Amino acid sequence: MLKKITFILLLCAVFCIASCSKAGAPSSGRHISGSPVSAAAENDGQTLEQKAALEEEKRRARLKRAADIVSMMTDEQLAAQLIMTGIDACGSLSDEERERLRRIPAGAIMLFKKNLNTDARTIREMINELRGPGTPLDGVKIEPFIAVDHEGGDVHRFGDAASRLPAPLSYWSMEDKQAALLAIEQDAEKSGKELAALGITMNLAPLAEIITEENSGFLGSRSYGPDAAFTAKAAAAFIRGMNAANIACVVKHFPGNAGVDPHIETPFLRGSEKELLAAVQPFAAAINEENPSAVMVSHVVVPAWDAFQNASLSEVVMLKKLRGDIGFDGVILADDFSMGAVSGGYKTEEKTISALRSGADMVMAWPRNLTSIHNAILGALADGSLSREQLQASAARIVSEKLRVNGRGLR
């Protein structure tokens, strides 16, 4: 806790913004069913400390229940829970896809434009089919998160089935920044309700990256702007809106990106410790205020922290910085290992094991390599490269977030 306080106070010293001022609280900022605890919460006579204590009690109880559920999993079920996969269908699943998801009931299923370029009814029916297999455990069925990238602007995966959100950068251009933050929260809640109506439970958004001259070519209008304080508050407002609709948010891409597209080549985030604090300040502030369900870790290399590994493969970045210094206790999701930033040197399966061993809770495995990555996790579990205790802790965090999103994903 002292480490977390010191880190956030240092951020405040660098940026002097009020949004970091409550960083000394324990990770009790978690919310149940998307109901945030804040100074503007219900005037029910409880102090902020009492509310925080109640939320922490609920969080611990939820995590304990999740751990109990995970303890009943077979090795195959446990390995599957740590995987986010995809499908090829747009509508009804093929027999091959049904069988693959029955054998490997992944913890999350990511939907892309190719899956969603149809009408709302077809999407709902497809998602109901995806939720169907799940993982049955003594009367409890764990369904996968149904995930999508729904950032706004150019990042819109739907046809007419869901409204396009404004581009994040458009809010920064509003003269009244308080009105902009309110608009972000309201737009996110409205959009989240559309997603929930389709059966989607997870949104890989928002970006908490500050736009700079170096990264603007890659980020474009996906960032909330160049100001750390506004970006932090904007990301938190987006999370609150989605939480109100019971949509789990994945903040990305920690600790930031540089001037090249990681789909093509490896980005390097250079700079002093003070400059790196500037890059991660919006992540730290948004996590402290809203504690999202997950944080996606990018493939950037940060020489000042770990000169030898991409962030998505670095114990320093994931465990020391994100878990330790910032105090994030949710799900750490590694970015896609098929991207050019990490495609050289080792096989995807080896990088997957390395990521899990270094602190990631969930990895991506698309249909073409789902079986091989699932087998690789089982192999690492069998030979001791990964411990069952570690994988159970990761799976418990994932299941706990499924409990948090209004109980969806467990029935």
C-alpha positions, 0 to 999 in steps of 0.5 A: 500500500505504501508503494502505491501511495508513493507512486501516485503522490509522485504522479501528483507532484509531476502533474498536480491534478486532483484526480490522483489525490485519492490514490492512498485508498486500497483497491476498494474502488471496485464497483458491483454491477456498474454502480460507482462509489464517488463523492456524488454518490447517494446521500445515505449518511455513509462516509466515503471511507465507509462506502470504500470499506463496503465495496472492499468487503464485496470485492473480497467476497466476490473473489473468494467465490470466484476462487472456490469456483475455479478450484473445481476446474479441471486443467483443461477448463482452467487453461481455457479460461485464460484464453480470449479467442475469436470466431469466423461466423457471421450468424450461425456457427459452423459445426467445426466452431461449435465443436472447438468451443465445446472442447475449449470453452474459452474465457472470452470470445472477441467479435470483429467486423466480419462477425458483426456486419449483420442485423441486431437479431442475427447478432443476438442469436449468434451470441446466445449460441456462443454463450451456450456451451460455457463451462459447467461446474456442479450447477454453475455455468461459466460463460465467456465474456463476449468482447468487442472493440467499441472505442468510437470514431474509426473503431466501429465494428458494427453495421447498423446494429449499434450506434457509432460513438464519437471519436475520443479526440472530438471531446477534447475539442469541446471548449467546456471540458466539464461538459465534455466529460459529462458527454463521454459518460452519457454517450458511453452509458447509452452505447453500453446499453446497446451492447448489452442488448446484443449480449456483449459483456466486455468492451476493449476500450477506452484508450488511456494514452496521451496523444503526442507528436510521436504517436499521433500517426498511429493513434489518430483520433483514438486518444482523448487528447494531449492533456494527461488530466483530461485523458485520465478523467475522460477514461474514467468517465467512459468506464463509469458509463459502460459500468452503468450498462453492466459492460466490463471495460478493458483500458488500453494499451499500457504503458502506451505506444510510440510512433510506429504501428505495433501490428507491423513493427516494435515500438519503443517508448523512450524517456526518463522516469519522469517522462514515463510517469507522464505516459502512465499517469492517465492509466494510474488515475483512471484505475485509481478512480474506477478500477476497470475490469481489465488492462491490456498491456501493449507490445511496446519496449520500455528501455528504462524499465525492461530493455530486453522484453516487450511490455506484454512479456515483461514481469517488470512492467506487469507485476512491478509497475502495473500491479505493484506501483499502480496497484491494479488488481484486475485482469491483465490482458496481453495484446495479440501475439500475432502482431509484428511487434512480437512475431519474430524469434519465438513461436506464438505458443512460447510467447503465450507461456512467457506472458502468463509466467510474467504476469498476464492473466489472459492471452489471445488465441485465434481459431487457427491456433486456439488448440495449439495454445491451449495445449501449450498451457496444459504442457507448461502446467504439466512440466511445471513451467506454469504452476496451477496456483498461479493459473488459478489466481488468474482464472479467479480474477477473470471469474470475479469480473464475470461476477462483478458485471451484474452476475452475467457469465455465471448461472 
